[in-house]
Amino acid sequence: MLFRPATRVRVFSAAGPRRRYMSTRAPSLPATAAIPKARFVASSSPPSTHATTSRCCGIMSHDDSPPSSDEVSKYLRQSHDRLFENNRAWAANKATTDPAYFTKLAAGQAPEYLWIGCSDSRIPAEQITGLEPGEAFIHRNIANLVCNTDLNVMSVINYAVRHLGVKHIIVCGHYGCGGVKAAMTPKDLGLLNPWLRNIRDVYRLHETELDAIADEDARYNRLVELNVVEQCRNIVKTAAIQQSYAKNRYPIVHGWVFGFHDGLLKDLKIDFQEMLRKVQKIYNLADEE
């Protein structure tokens, strides 16, 4: 996710009929494109045994003194230019492998899947599923949430279902999700508070089950799974899904979880038809005007 462990605070844990607090590490805000405090030195030669190479190719830090403005600018320029170098190499490879590749790509998209995943940079949907550009419509946000007040995700779902005609909708979370952990820390996270409240609501709905899990890591992992299930339910509540399924028998909604330790996806095996049946007892929007 976008959060990293920082200072120790207290979070909810199992302790009989009521929750208590226990010590854990609180997730901090993301350090995106963090620049090391050591000096940057552009180099084309192999680094010495006393130098450490940064993420950006050809840049090394040799000491602990703060980098100069010119060094930071050079680092940022190189890390920026690297993406264009990668793009040119990718385009050349595709054109060589399949001369008609970009002609087909420009003709339009007809994706089979809508993927709603976490913003975590370590989970590229196409790569972990072996899909090519044009095969999946992708939406990502912190903790893979589907909120009916989020016009972004609601627009994505409506467009994917009603215009692209996707056959499958996948909500994919991941174990060790920092958004889920952040939601369970009694800490003011500013602008993130209303967003993470949706995950706290998931905990509230499944409080008895979660509080019965003594192991903290196991409890967090289960909350990750339950969060995915609840987001699938939120999708099923939408008119776009209900009306399309009544007419076409698709799309089907799936809940998956990705594991960093083995790189494998876990299918939570959601019973879509049963979920739809229960949802429509209250949220029946299948009838079109």
TAGI-V27450 format. One record per run of one state. SS is the DSSP state (H for helix, E for strand, - for the rest). FROM is the first residue (numbers start at 1). TO is the last residue. Records with the same first field share a line. If there is no record, write none. Layout:
SS=FROM-TO / FROM-TO
//
This chain:
-=1-3 / 14-19 / 29-39 / 43-51 / 54-58 / 62-68 / 98-100 / 107-112 / 119-124 / 130-135 / 145-150 / 163-167 / 175-177 / 184-184 / 186-189 / 206-206 / 212-215 / 237-238 / 249-251 / 259-264 / 268-271 / 280-289
E=4-13 / 20-28 / 40-42 / 52-53 / 59-61 / 113-118 / 136-141 / 168-174 / 185-185 / 252-258 / 265-267
H=69-97 / 101-106 / 125-129 / 142-144 / 151-162 / 178-183 / 190-205 / 207-211 / 216-236 / 239-248 / 272-279
//
